[in-house]
């Protein structure tokens, strides 16, 4: 099965808020056929209509499934409740999704194996609900799941060992590298559990990565993250997803350069 190149729409969050239809049309014009929405539950119907108008599909999307409240992109918690899994899956069906990916959990939940066991329990329970909707559940990492280690094993790998076989992983290759772990070796160890990657690149310049959002991110293939080698190490990969947390410059141009690079270098 060929790997599809997608884009995480969080990349264009400001543009989407300003002009949903126009931004999705621009994504399509840049050569994408599939996208990965975020925060889609409350706007599933208008988003579905806008995607259809732009000729785009959404095989995957991000929604919290193992947290009771929204977690900010920098990892800080909030008191804003998140929708129940059944509501998430109903919205996902409206959008035609086959995978709903939990975007991350708070760093404070990665300090012990017991905490990881609880996250696994919640993801496994969500997967059981999702199965009734014909939807798989996944988990997406930031850096903290790799920075946490237990007897020499990364927290993400501890989690993988506790997950039901129905739960998949979407590995963010940039955040793996930021966490000090070799993305290629990690994907070799995780094997067929990985069905998607965020093919995000960066220079990894220590002077630019300390704050959130990081300031080192560049178009795919222009940084230090071994994207092509990591993708080749994932035997069950379905999606290679372009994403930027932040980019100084023409964002749509960087997005298109990333797609072209992945289509040419990572397709198989």
Secondary structure as UniProt FT lines:
FT   STRAND          4..8
FT   HELIX           9..12
FT   HELIX           13..18
FT   HELIX           20..29
FT   TURN            30..31
FT   STRAND          34..38
FT   HELIX           41..43
FT   HELIX           44..54
FT   STRAND          57..62
FT   STRAND          69..71
FT   TURN            73..74
FT   STRAND          77..81
FT   HELIX           85..94
FT   TURN            95..96
FT   STRAND          99..102
FT   HELIX           107..110
FT   HELIX           113..133
FT   STRAND          136..140
FT   HELIX           144..147
FT   STRAND          149..150
FT   TURN            151..152
FT   STRAND          153..154
FT   HELIX           155..162
FT   TURN            165..166
FT   STRAND          167..172
FT   HELIX           173..178
FT   TURN            179..180
FT   HELIX           183..190
FT   HELIX           191..193
FT   STRAND          194..198
FT   STRAND          201..202
FT   TURN            206..208
FT   STRAND          217..218
FT   TURN            220..221
FT   HELIX           227..232
FT   TURN            235..236
FT   STRAND          239..242
FT   HELIX           251..265
//
